[in-house]
Amino acid sequence: MASLTVLSMTAVPDHLRGALTRWLLEVTPQLYVGTISAKVREELWASVSNCIADGVAVLVHPAANEQGFALRTAGTQRRQPVDFDGLLLIAQARPTAPESQEIAKP
């Protein structure tokens, strides 16, 4: 059964963007939405995951859980999905602060 799928990407190759437009609508640059089957979704995600390189991708699709959706990520991310007792939360990495330097008082 086909279901709504949302795919957001940054810094991905043009050939991948072109391939995705065969199945999904690019509603804004690098944001894709469409109603596709689970098989097509899995094939598209495999292509995205293999070509992501330095980019970032996030896939959201319906799932039989409390929130009603599943989330997948690929690439280097500042935000990571975390399972908290069956609830999907997003953990954001804190930027590392430079080491403080002690200034000698005269």
Secondary structure, DSSP 4 states (H G I P E B T S, - for coil): --EEEEEEEES--HHHHHHHTTTSEEEETTEEEEEE-HHHHHHHHHHHHHH-TT-EEEEEEE-SSSSSEEEEEEES-SEEEEEETTEEEEEEPPPPPPPP-PPPP-
